[in-house]
Amino acid sequence: MCGICCMLILAPQKDGSDVLAKDMLESLRRRGPNHSQHLSREVPELGYNVFFSGHVLHMRGCLNPQPMQDAQGNLLLWNGEVFGGIKIGPEGNDTQIILQQLSSCKNEESILSVFSSIQGPWAFIYYQPSSHCLWFGRDFFGRRSLLWQFKNVENLCLTLTSVSTSVPQCANVPWKEVPACGLYKIDIQKQTNAKSLAISWYPWKHGCIEYEFKTLHLGDKEEFTEKLPNFVSVFLNESKLFPTAPIIPMNCSMPESCNETAKCETSSLNIEIFLSNEHKKQLVHKFISVLSESVRRRVLFLPRCENRPICSDQFTVSDEAKIAILFSGGVDSMVLSALADHHIPPDEPIDLLNVAFKQREQKRQMTSTKQKKKSNVCSTLEEETLECDNGSVKKATAFNVPDRITGLSGLKELQIINPARRWNFIEINITLEELKEMRRQRISHLVQPLDTVLDDSIGCAVWFAARGIGTNTSNGETKPYISTAKVVLTGIGADEQLAGYSRHRICYKASGFEGLVKELGLELGRISSRNLGRDDRVIGDHGKEARFPFLDEEVVCFLNALPVWEKADLTLPRGIGEKLLLRMAAKELGLTASAVLPKRAMQFGSRIAKMENNKEKASDKCNRLQQNSADQ
């Protein structure tokens, strides 16, 4: 992973060394702590200057500085990982191989073919001095952040960057995420008017579907262009060429009858009933195989950590664990942990990162019989955990949030599955004071340009979790601990594909399978703008790389090929019906209680939601993010 940045200025500039704001450079260096380099290219005859800044997090192969340059002078800034599609050996460097592929391209079509073939997350900037063209874009799902900003004050300037400035230099010149709906090209020598900018757009299309202007990710052209300043235009490329989407379209078929999807007692809580069906069992094994291969690609071929963090003697530094997992003990993180255990060398520990936000003491209130009944059903697991380890719970009551309880329970399941593995359960406890301070210093500008209460909650929770500073409470000891694992696995993508959110039940109840299929069809199209860019920025701020096994192209193709009733059955209760296929896989992998835990969003499980204002809604604009930007 890397921090990449490029500035195109439609005016000659003698020196590009002081172009970038100091705080932006610091943010980029945190993403790529192993090497930094700047290059600039002045083209006075065409009246433009382009400046490049590359910051490398070394993950595999030889460390190659960025931007990387070939014999023809082409420059590549690459923030990505190639997990398939283009052959790269265990010691190969993907930046070098991608540049070699691009260097051999003779036309636009061959450039699009290179990016169509890549399996894995990426964002890139590619400059061709011979044709004065600047290419850029993000992968189909938008798993790597890329922002753009357009300024037209003294000179017209386009900035492309992994992460923006923390100090807003111009309040009326916002940063926006580059839409993950294709590739873009600026033919600089055709920019005859120095006060306007024209960008060619190469939208994704499925190989079997004719192009329509309503694209795979965004709405029509008007919706795309209205988000840009009036001096910038984005238009369909003149050649009408399209990169090929790396996944197949979703199976939108409907069942012949509503009753054929589930013929078991809906009150039954036994997943094994479904596994007695031979067809379902075979399907589950195929799913496990595809997902296991996705995890394998993401946990192997990693170098040992060269740079130990500077810390006090009271902390134990993990220089052995290469992989960390955002861990709540829910079915998504449990399945990823169980599969990672299959592929990571047996003598290597795995860091399970579990975040909790300090809770205020609440006065006891009288509850109705109905509320008690509901509470008893939902918190059976919590009660069992409390009874088993009452002493330790009393010591840390303020951090005894739902995700901590299910996380500890999940740890026990993993220890039973593989007692020889060293599972490092890292309790990351965050007070309100630390939350406010780190949001102000580091987090708020990483979350932006997203700006809702939900973005603030998840962005802060993921940032603290990925930082990995906490207490290791597993292996019979309790001691301060810092995780230095460079790779952080996250379960995002499971709910979107397997009907895990409450909105999916609402759609199903209101409109049946037709409504559910329609909603699921929208999920992957908006995941880049809702989640992935933000999560990449907050995790990358620690010099760590977010990896998303559920969004592997082959996993998505496998799930897209299935009819919706093979993936979920929302006639069944919570904790079973949503993500049914994944729950059956969990059972087959030897997991027990975690296989039937109902979905709990991270902001509620960690108890960051409503920590500062219990009257706000998730969709409200978050004034804390806005205030932090204004204060800085």
C-alpha positions as CSV (number, residue, x, y, z in Angstrom):
1,M,0.0,0.0,0.0
2,C,1.1,3.6,-0.6
3,G,0.2,7.2,-0.3
4,I,0.1,8.7,-3.7
5,C,-0.4,12.3,-4.8
6,C,-0.3,14.2,-8.1
7,M,-0.9,17.9,-8.9
8,L,-1.6,19.1,-12.4
9,I,-1.2,22.8,-12.8
10,L,-2.2,24.4,-16.1
11,A,0.6,27.0,-15.9
12,P,4.4,26.8,-15.9
13,Q,6.0,26.4,-12.5
14,K,9.7,26.5,-11.8
15,D,9.7,24.5,-8.6
16,G,7.2,21.9,-7.4
17,S,8.9,21.0,-4.1
18,D,6.7,23.3,-2.0
19,V,3.5,22.6,-3.8
20,L,2.0,20.2,-1.3
21,A,0.8,21.3,2.1
22,K,2.9,20.1,5.0
23,D,0.1,18.3,6.7
24,M,-0.8,16.4,3.5
25,L,2.7,15.2,3.2
26,E,2.7,14.0,6.8
27,S,-0.5,12.0,6.1
28,L,0.9,10.5,3.0
29,R,4.1,9.5,4.8
30,R,2.1,7.8,7.5
31,R,0.5,5.7,4.8
32,G,3.9,4.9,3.2
33,P,6.5,5.0,5.9
34,N,9.2,3.0,4.1
35,H,10.2,5.4,1.3
36,S,9.2,8.8,0.0
37,Q,10.0,10.5,-3.3
38,H,8.9,13.6,-5.3
39,L,9.2,14.3,-9.0
40,S,8.0,17.1,-11.1
41,R,7.7,17.6,-14.9
42,E,7.6,21.1,-16.5
43,V,6.3,21.4,-20.0
44,P,6.6,25.2,-20.8
45,E,5.7,24.8,-24.5
46,L,2.3,23.5,-23.5
47,G,2.1,25.6,-20.4
48,Y,1.7,23.0,-17.7
49,N,3.5,21.5,-14.7
50,V,2.8,18.2,-13.1
51,F,4.1,17.2,-9.6
52,F,4.2,13.6,-8.2
53,S,4.6,12.4,-4.6
54,G,4.9,8.7,-3.7
55,H,5.2,7.2,-0.3
56,V,5.7,3.4,-0.1
57,L,4.6,0.8,2.5
58,H,6.8,-2.1,1.6
59,M,4.7,-5.3,1.4
60,R,6.5,-7.8,-1.0
61,G,9.3,-8.1,-3.4
62,C,12.1,-5.5,-3.5
63,L,11.3,-2.1,-2.2
64,N,10.9,0.2,-5.3
65,P,10.5,3.9,-4.9
66,Q,7.5,5.7,-6.3
67,P,6.7,7.3,-8.6
68,M,8.3,4.6,-10.7
69,Q,9.7,5.5,-14.1
70,D,10.3,3.4,-17.3
71,A,12.7,3.9,-20.1
72,Q,10.2,6.1,-22.1
73,G,9.8,8.5,-19.1
74,N,6.3,7.2,-18.2
75,L,5.6,7.6,-14.5
76,L,3.4,5.4,-12.3
77,L,2.0,6.0,-8.9
78,W,0.4,2.7,-7.7
79,N,-1.5,2.0,-4.5
80,G,-2.7,-1.5,-4.8
81,E,-2.1,-5.2,-4.6
82,V,-2.4,-7.8,-7.4
83,F,-3.9,-11.0,-6.1
84,G,-4.7,-12.5,-9.5
85,G,-5.2,-11.8,-13.2
86,I,-1.6,-10.8,-13.8
87,K,1.1,-13.3,-12.7
88,I,3.3,-12.1,-9.9
89,G,5.6,-14.4,-8.0
90,P,6.0,-14.5,-4.2
91,E,9.1,-12.2,-4.5
92,G,7.7,-10.1,-7.3
93,N,6.9,-6.4,-7.0
94,D,3.5,-5.5,-8.4
95,T,4.3,-1.8,-9.1
96,Q,7.2,-2.9,-11.3
97,I,5.1,-5.5,-13.2
98,I,2.1,-3.2,-13.7
99,L,4.5,-0.5,-15.2
100,Q,6.0,-3.1,-17.5
101,Q,2.6,-4.0,-18.7
102,L,1.6,-0.4,-19.3
103,S,4.9,0.4,-21.0
104,S,4.1,-2.2,-23.7
105,C,0.7,-0.7,-24.4
106,K,0.3,0.9,-27.8
107,N,-3.1,2.4,-27.5
108,E,-6.0,3.2,-25.1
109,E,-7.6,-0.2,-25.5
110,S,-4.5,-2.0,-24.3
111,I,-4.2,0.2,-21.3
112,L,-7.9,-0.6,-20.4
113,S,-7.1,-4.3,-20.9
114,V,-4.3,-4.1,-18.3
115,F,-6.6,-2.7,-15.6
116,S,-9.5,-5.0,-16.6
117,S,-7.3,-8.0,-15.9
118,I,-6.2,-7.1,-12.4
119,Q,-7.7,-8.9,-9.5
120,G,-7.2,-7.0,-6.2
121,P,-7.6,-3.5,-4.8
122,W,-5.9,-0.5,-6.6
123,A,-5.8,3.2,-7.2
124,F,-3.3,4.6,-9.7
125,I,-2.0,7.7,-11.5
126,Y,-0.1,7.2,-14.7
127,Y,1.6,9.9,-16.8
128,Q,2.6,9.5,-20.4
129,P,4.9,12.4,-21.4
130,S,5.1,11.4,-25.1
131,S,1.3,12.0,-25.5
132,H,0.9,14.4,-22.5
133,C,-1.8,12.2,-21.0
134,L,-2.6,11.7,-17.4
135,W,-4.6,8.5,-16.5
136,F,-6.1,7.8,-13.0
137,G,-8.8,5.7,-11.4
138,R,-9.8,3.2,-8.7
139,D,-10.7,-0.5,-8.9
140,F,-14.3,-1.6,-9.5
141,F,-15.2,-1.7,-5.8
142,G,-13.2,1.3,-4.8
143,R,-11.1,-0.5,-2.2
144,R,-8.4,2.1,-2.3
145,S,-8.9,5.8,-1.6
146,L,-8.4,8.4,-4.3
147,L,-9.6,12.0,-3.8
148,W,-9.8,14.9,-6.2
149,Q,-9.9,18.6,-5.8
150,F,-10.3,21.3,-8.5
151,K,-9.1,24.8,-8.0
152,N,-9.4,27.7,-10.4
153,V,-8.0,30.7,-8.6
154,E,-4.7,32.0,-10.0
155,N,-4.2,28.9,-12.1
156,L,-6.4,25.9,-12.8
157,C,-5.1,23.0,-10.6
158,L,-6.2,19.4,-10.2
159,T,-5.0,17.5,-7.2
160,L,-5.3,13.7,-6.9
161,T,-4.4,12.2,-3.6
162,S,-4.9,9.2,-1.3
163,V,-5.7,11.5,1.6
164,S,-6.5,15.2,1.8
165,T,-5.2,18.0,4.0
166,S,-6.3,18.3,7.6
167,V,-6.4,22.1,7.4
168,P,-8.9,23.3,4.8
169,Q,-7.0,25.8,2.6
170,C,-10.1,26.9,0.7
171,A,-13.4,26.2,2.4
172,N,-15.3,26.6,-0.9
173,V,-13.0,24.1,-2.7
174,P,-14.1,20.7,-1.4
175,W,-12.4,17.4,-1.6
176,K,-14.4,14.6,-3.2
177,E,-13.8,10.9,-3.8
178,V,-13.0,10.0,-7.3
179,P,-16.0,7.9,-8.3
180,A,-15.0,4.2,-8.7
181,C,-17.0,3.9,-11.9
182,G,-14.2,3.5,-14.5
183,L,-10.9,5.0,-15.6
184,Y,-10.2,8.7,-16.4
185,K,-7.8,10.4,-18.8
186,I,-6.8,14.0,-19.2
187,D,-5.3,14.8,-22.6
188,I,-3.3,17.8,-21.4
189,Q,-2.3,19.1,-24.8
190,K,-6.0,19.4,-25.7
191,Q,-6.6,21.7,-22.8
192,T,-6.5,24.8,-24.9
193,N,-8.4,26.9,-22.4
194,A,-6.4,27.3,-19.2
195,K,-9.6,28.1,-17.3
196,S,-11.4,24.8,-17.9
197,L,-10.6,21.1,-17.7
198,A,-12.0,18.3,-19.8
199,I,-11.7,14.7,-18.5
200,S,-12.4,11.6,-20.7
201,W,-14.3,8.8,-18.9
202,Y,-14.0,5.1,-19.5
203,P,-16.8,3.5,-17.6
204,W,-16.9,-0.1,-16.5
205,K,-19.2,-2.5,-18.3
206,H,-19.9,-6.2,-17.9
207,G,-18.6,-8.2,-20.8
208,C,-22.0,-9.6,-21.6
209,I,-24.0,-6.3,-21.3
210,E,-24.2,-3.5,-23.8
211,Y,-23.3,-0.1,-22.4
212,E,-26.0,2.2,-21.3
213,F,-25.3,5.7,-19.9
214,K,-26.8,4.6,-16.7
215,T,-23.6,3.1,-15.4
216,L,-22.9,0.3,-13.0
217,H,-22.0,2.6,-10.2
218,L,-23.6,6.0,-10.7
219,G,-26.8,7.3,-12.1
220,D,-27.0,9.2,-15.4
221,K,-24.6,11.8,-16.7
222,E,-26.3,14.7,-15.0
223,E,-25.8,13.0,-11.6
224,F,-22.1,12.6,-12.3
225,T,-21.4,16.1,-13.5
226,E,-23.5,18.0,-11.0
227,K,-20.9,17.0,-8.3
228,L,-18.1,18.9,-10.2
229,P,-17.4,22.6,-10.4
230,N,-18.7,24.3,-13.6
231,F,-15.2,24.7,-15.1
232,V,-14.7,20.9,-15.1
233,S,-16.4,18.5,-17.6
234,V,-16.4,14.7,-17.6
235,F,-17.5,13.1,-20.9
236,L,-17.7,9.6,-22.4
237,N,-14.5,8.9,-24.2
238,E,-14.7,9.6,-28.0
239,S,-13.7,6.0,-28.9
240,K,-16.5,4.6,-26.7
241,L,-14.1,2.1,-25.1
242,F,-14.8,0.5,-21.8
243,P,-12.8,-1.5,-19.3
244,T,-14.4,-4.8,-18.5
245,A,-15.8,-5.3,-15.0
246,P,-14.0,-8.0,-13.1
247,I,-17.3,-9.6,-11.9
248,I,-20.4,-11.2,-13.4
249,P,-23.8,-9.5,-13.0
250,M,-25.9,-10.6,-10.0
251,N,-28.4,-13.4,-10.4
252,C,-31.7,-11.6,-10.2
253,S,-33.9,-14.7,-10.7
254,M,-37.0,-15.2,-8.5
255,P,-38.1,-18.4,-6.8
256,E,-41.1,-20.2,-8.4
257,S,-42.9,-20.1,-5.1
258,C,-42.2,-18.3,-1.9
259,N,-42.4,-21.6,0.1
260,E,-39.7,-23.4,-1.8
261,T,-36.8,-21.5,-0.1
262,A,-37.3,-22.8,3.4
263,K,-39.1,-26.0,4.5
264,C,-37.6,-26.2,8.0
265,E,-39.3,-25.0,11.2
266,T,-38.6,-21.2,11.3
267,S,-38.4,-21.4,15.1
268,S,-35.5,-23.8,14.9
269,L,-32.1,-22.4,15.9
270,N,-30.1,-25.4,14.6
271,I,-28.1,-24.5,11.5
272,E,-27.2,-28.2,11.2
273,I,-30.7,-28.9,9.9
274,F,-29.9,-27.0,6.7
275,L,-26.5,-28.8,6.4
276,S,-28.4,-32.1,6.3
277,N,-29.5,-31.1,2.8
278,E,-26.9,-32.5,0.4
279,H,-27.3,-29.6,-2.1
280,K,-26.8,-27.0,0.5
281,K,-23.8,-28.8,2.0
282,Q,-22.1,-29.0,-1.4
283,L,-22.8,-25.3,-1.9
284,V,-21.3,-24.4,1.5
285,H,-18.2,-26.4,0.8
286,K,-17.7,-24.5,-2.6
287,F,-18.2,-21.2,-0.8
288,I,-15.6,-22.2,1.9
289,S,-13.2,-23.2,-0.8
290,V,-13.5,-19.8,-2.7
291,L,-13.4,-17.7,0.4
292,S,-10.5,-19.7,1.8
293,E,-8.5,-19.0,-1.3
294,S,-9.3,-15.3,-1.0
295,V,-8.0,-15.3,2.5
296,R,-4.9,-17.3,1.5
297,R,-4.0,-14.7,-1.1
298,R,-4.2,-12.0,1.5
299,V,-2.2,-13.5,4.3
300,L,0.9,-15.1,2.5
301,F,4.0,-13.6,1.0
302,L,4.4,-10.8,3.6
303,P,7.8,-9.6,4.8
304,R,8.6,-9.3,8.5
305,C,8.2,-5.9,10.1
306,E,11.5,-4.0,9.6
307,N,10.6,-0.9,11.6
308,R,9.7,-1.5,15.2
309,P,7.7,1.4,16.6
310,I,9.2,3.6,19.3
311,C,7.4,2.9,22.5
312,S,7.8,2.8,26.3
313,D,9.1,-0.3,28.1
314,Q,5.6,-1.0,29.4
315,F,4.4,-2.2,26.0
316,T,5.0,-5.5,24.4
317,V,5.6,-5.0,20.7
318,S,4.3,-7.7,18.3
319,D,7.1,-8.4,15.8
320,E,5.8,-11.8,15.0
321,A,2.1,-11.4,14.0
322,K,1.9,-10.3,10.4
323,I,-1.9,-10.4,10.2
324,A,-4.4,-8.7,12.3
325,I,-8.2,-9.0,12.1
326,L,-10.9,-6.5,13.1
327,F,-12.6,-8.7,15.5
328,S,-16.0,-8.5,17.2
329,G,-16.6,-12.2,17.6
330,G,-19.4,-12.0,15.0
331,V,-19.8,-14.5,12.3
332,D,-17.9,-12.4,9.7
333,S,-14.7,-12.0,11.7
334,M,-14.9,-15.5,13.2
335,V,-15.0,-17.1,9.7
336,L,-12.1,-14.9,8.5
337,S,-10.1,-15.9,11.7
338,A,-10.8,-19.6,11.2
339,L,-9.8,-19.5,7.5
340,A,-6.7,-17.4,8.3
341,D,-5.7,-20.1,10.7
342,H,-5.6,-22.6,7.8
343,H,-3.0,-20.6,5.9
344,I,-0.8,-18.7,8.3
345,P,2.2,-20.6,9.5
346,P,1.3,-22.5,12.8
347,D,4.1,-20.8,14.9
348,E,2.9,-17.3,13.9
349,P,0.4,-15.6,16.2
350,I,-2.7,-13.8,14.9
351,D,-3.8,-10.4,16.4
352,L,-7.5,-10.1,17.1
353,L,-8.3,-6.4,17.4
354,N,-11.3,-5.7,19.6
355,V,-12.3,-2.1,20.3
356,A,-14.5,-0.8,23.1
357,F,-15.5,2.8,24.1
358,K,-15.9,3.6,27.8
359,Q,-19.5,3.7,29.0
360,R,-20.9,6.0,31.6
361,E,-22.6,4.3,34.5
362,Q,-26.3,4.1,34.0
363,K,-29.0,4.2,36.7
364,R,-31.1,1.1,37.0
365,Q,-34.5,1.5,35.5
366,M,-37.6,-0.6,35.8
367,T,-38.3,-2.5,32.6
368,S,-41.5,-4.0,31.3
369,T,-42.0,-7.7,31.0
370,K,-41.9,-7.4,27.2
371,Q,-38.5,-5.6,27.3
372,K,-37.1,-8.2,29.8
373,K,-38.2,-11.0,27.5
374,K,-36.5,-9.3,24.5
375,S,-33.3,-8.7,26.6
376,N,-33.2,-12.3,27.8
377,V,-33.3,-13.6,24.2
378,C,-30.7,-11.2,22.8
379,S,-28.2,-11.4,25.6
380,T,-28.0,-15.1,26.5
381,L,-24.4,-15.2,25.3
382,E,-23.5,-12.1,27.3
383,E,-25.0,-13.6,30.5
384,E,-23.1,-16.8,30.0
385,T,-19.8,-14.9,29.6
386,L,-20.5,-12.8,32.7
387,E,-21.1,-15.9,34.7
388,C,-18.0,-17.7,33.5
389,D,-15.6,-14.8,34.2
390,N,-17.3,-12.6,36.7
391,G,-14.2,-11.3,38.4
392,S,-12.6,-9.9,35.2
393,V,-15.8,-8.4,34.1
394,K,-16.1,-6.4,37.3
395,K,-12.6,-5.0,36.8
396,A,-13.5,-3.6,33.4
397,T,-17.2,-2.9,33.6
398,A,-16.9,0.4,31.7
399,F,-15.5,-1.4,28.7
400,N,-17.8,-4.4,28.9
401,V,-19.5,-3.6,25.6
402,P,-21.3,-6.1,23.5
403,D,-18.4,-6.6,21.0
404,R,-16.0,-7.2,23.9
405,I,-18.3,-10.0,25.3
406,T,-18.8,-11.7,22.0
407,G,-15.2,-11.2,21.2
408,L,-14.0,-13.1,24.3
409,S,-16.5,-15.8,23.6
410,G,-15.2,-16.0,20.0
411,L,-11.7,-16.3,21.3
412,K,-12.6,-19.4,23.3
413,E,-14.1,-21.0,20.1
414,L,-11.0,-20.3,18.2
415,Q,-8.8,-21.7,21.0
416,I,-10.8,-24.9,20.9
417,I,-10.5,-25.2,17.1
418,N,-6.7,-24.7,17.3
419,P,-5.3,-24.6,20.8
420,A,-1.7,-24.6,19.4
421,R,-2.2,-21.2,17.7
422,R,-1.2,-18.1,19.7
423,W,-4.4,-16.0,19.4
424,N,-3.6,-12.5,20.6
425,F,-6.8,-11.0,21.8
426,I,-6.1,-7.2,22.0
427,E,-8.5,-5.2,24.2
428,I,-8.4,-1.7,22.8
429,N,-10.1,0.6,25.4
430,I,-10.9,4.2,24.4
431,T,-12.1,6.9,26.7
432,L,-14.2,9.9,25.6
433,E,-11.2,12.2,26.2
434,E,-8.9,10.2,23.9
435,L,-11.7,9.9,21.3
436,K,-12.1,13.7,21.2
437,E,-8.4,14.4,21.1
438,M,-7.5,11.9,18.3
439,R,-10.5,12.9,16.2
440,R,-9.3,16.5,16.4
441,Q,-5.6,15.6,15.6
442,R,-5.9,12.8,13.1
443,I,-9.3,11.2,12.3
444,S,-11.7,13.9,11.2
445,H,-9.9,14.8,7.9
446,L,-9.4,11.0,7.1
447,V,-13.2,10.5,7.4
448,Q,-13.9,13.5,5.2
449,P,-15.3,14.1,2.6
450,L,-17.8,11.8,4.2
451,D,-19.6,13.7,6.9
452,T,-22.4,11.9,8.6
453,V,-22.7,10.7,12.2
454,L,-22.4,7.1,11.0
455,D,-19.1,8.0,9.1
456,D,-17.7,9.6,12.3
457,S,-18.6,6.6,14.5
458,I,-17.3,3.9,12.2
459,G,-14.3,5.9,11.1
460,C,-13.2,6.5,14.7
461,A,-13.9,2.9,15.8
462,V,-11.9,1.5,12.8
463,W,-9.0,4.0,13.3
464,F,-8.5,3.0,17.0
465,A,-8.9,-0.7,16.3
466,A,-6.4,-0.6,13.4
467,R,-3.9,1.3,15.6
468,G,-3.7,-1.8,17.6
469,I,-2.6,-0.3,20.9
470,G,-4.2,-2.0,23.9
471,T,-3.9,-4.9,26.3
472,N,-3.2,-8.5,25.3
473,T,-5.6,-10.5,27.6
474,S,-5.2,-14.0,26.0
475,N,-2.7,-16.7,26.6
476,G,-3.2,-16.6,30.4
477,E,-1.7,-13.1,30.8
478,T,-2.6,-9.5,30.7
479,K,-0.1,-6.9,29.5
480,P,0.1,-3.8,27.4
481,Y,0.6,-4.5,23.7
482,I,1.1,-2.9,20.3
483,S,0.2,-4.8,17.1
484,T,2.6,-4.2,14.3
485,A,0.9,-6.4,11.8
486,K,1.0,-4.6,8.5
487,V,-2.2,-6.3,7.1
488,V,-5.6,-5.8,8.7
489,L,-8.4,-8.1,7.5
490,T,-11.9,-6.8,7.7
491,G,-15.3,-8.5,7.0
492,I,-16.8,-5.7,5.0
493,G,-18.7,-7.0,2.0
494,A,-20.4,-9.9,3.8
495,D,-23.5,-8.0,4.8
496,E,-23.8,-6.3,1.4
497,Q,-23.8,-9.6,-0.5
498,L,-25.6,-11.9,2.0
499,A,-28.5,-9.7,3.1
500,G,-27.0,-8.9,6.5
501,Y,-28.4,-5.5,7.2
502,S,-31.8,-4.7,8.8
503,R,-32.7,-2.7,5.7
504,H,-32.7,-6.0,3.8
505,R,-35.4,-7.4,6.1
506,I,-37.4,-4.3,5.6
507,C,-37.2,-4.5,1.8
508,Y,-38.1,-8.2,2.0
509,K,-41.1,-7.6,4.2
510,A,-42.3,-4.7,2.1
511,S,-41.6,-6.1,-1.4
512,G,-40.7,-9.7,-1.1
513,F,-37.8,-11.2,-3.2
514,E,-38.2,-8.6,-5.8
515,G,-37.5,-5.8,-3.3
516,L,-34.6,-7.7,-1.7
517,V,-32.9,-8.5,-5.0
518,K,-33.2,-4.9,-6.1
519,E,-31.7,-3.7,-2.8
520,L,-28.8,-6.2,-2.9
521,G,-28.2,-5.2,-6.5
522,L,-27.4,-1.6,-5.3
523,E,-25.1,-2.6,-2.5
524,L,-21.8,-3.2,-4.3
525,G,-22.4,-0.2,-6.5
526,R,-22.4,2.2,-3.6
527,I,-19.9,0.4,-1.2
528,S,-17.0,2.5,-2.6
529,S,-18.6,5.8,-1.7
530,R,-20.2,4.7,1.6
531,N,-17.4,2.6,3.1
532,L,-14.3,1.6,1.4
533,G,-12.5,4.9,0.7
534,R,-13.1,6.0,4.3
535,D,-11.9,2.6,5.7
536,D,-8.8,2.6,3.5
537,R,-7.9,6.1,4.7
538,V,-8.3,5.5,8.4
539,I,-6.5,2.1,8.4
540,G,-3.8,3.3,6.1
541,D,-3.0,6.2,8.5
542,H,-1.2,3.7,10.7
543,G,1.0,2.4,7.9
544,K,-1.1,-0.7,7.6
545,E,-3.1,-2.1,4.7
546,A,-6.8,-3.0,4.8
547,R,-7.7,-6.2,3.0
548,F,-11.2,-7.3,2.2
549,P,-11.5,-11.1,1.6
550,F,-15.3,-10.9,1.0
551,L,-14.7,-8.5,-1.9
552,D,-12.3,-10.7,-3.7
553,E,-13.4,-10.8,-7.4
554,E,-13.8,-14.6,-7.4
555,V,-15.8,-14.6,-4.1
556,V,-18.1,-11.9,-5.6
557,C,-18.6,-13.8,-8.8
558,F,-19.4,-17.0,-6.9
559,L,-22.0,-15.2,-4.8
560,N,-23.4,-13.2,-7.7
561,A,-24.0,-16.5,-9.6
562,L,-26.3,-17.8,-6.8
563,P,-30.0,-16.9,-6.6
564,V,-30.7,-14.8,-3.5
565,W,-32.5,-17.6,-1.6
566,E,-29.3,-19.7,-1.6
567,K,-27.5,-16.8,0.2
568,A,-30.1,-15.8,2.8
569,D,-33.6,-16.7,3.9
570,L,-35.3,-13.8,5.6
571,T,-38.3,-15.9,6.6
572,L,-36.0,-17.2,9.4
573,P,-35.2,-15.4,12.6
574,R,-32.4,-12.9,13.1
575,G,-29.1,-14.8,13.7
576,I,-30.0,-17.4,11.1
577,G,-31.8,-16.1,8.1
578,E,-29.5,-13.2,7.2
579,K,-26.2,-14.4,5.8
580,L,-27.5,-18.0,6.1
581,L,-24.8,-19.3,3.7
582,L,-22.0,-17.8,5.8
583,R,-23.5,-19.2,9.0
584,M,-23.6,-22.7,7.5
585,A,-20.0,-22.2,6.5
586,A,-19.2,-21.2,10.1
587,K,-20.7,-24.4,11.4
588,E,-18.8,-26.5,8.9
589,L,-15.6,-24.8,10.0
590,G,-16.3,-25.9,13.6
591,L,-17.7,-22.7,15.0
592,T,-20.6,-22.9,17.4
593,A,-22.3,-20.0,19.2
594,S,-20.8,-17.3,16.9
595,A,-22.5,-19.0,13.9
596,V,-25.9,-17.8,15.1
597,L,-25.1,-14.4,16.6
598,P,-27.4,-11.7,15.1
599,K,-25.8,-8.9,13.1
600,R,-24.7,-6.0,15.3
601,A,-23.2,-2.9,13.7
602,M,-19.8,-1.9,14.8
603,Q,-20.9,1.5,16.1
604,F,-23.4,-0.3,18.5
605,G,-21.2,-3.2,19.4
606,S,-18.3,-1.0,20.4
607,R,-20.7,1.5,22.0
608,I,-19.3,4.5,20.2
609,A,-22.7,5.3,18.8
610,K,-24.5,8.0,21.0
611,M,-21.5,8.3,23.2
612,E,-21.4,12.0,22.8
613,N,-25.0,12.8,21.6
614,N,-27.7,10.2,22.1
615,K,-30.3,12.2,20.2
616,E,-28.6,12.3,16.8
617,K,-29.4,10.0,13.8
618,A,-26.8,8.0,11.8
619,S,-27.6,10.0,8.7
620,D,-27.3,13.4,10.3
621,K,-24.4,15.7,9.3
622,C,-21.8,15.3,12.1
623,N,-21.0,18.6,13.5
624,R,-18.0,17.2,15.4
625,L,-16.3,16.5,12.1
626,Q,-17.1,20.0,10.8
627,Q,-16.0,21.6,14.0
628,N,-12.7,19.8,13.9
629,S,-12.0,21.0,10.4
630,A,-12.9,24.6,11.3
631,D,-10.8,24.5,14.5
632,Q,-7.7,23.3,12.6
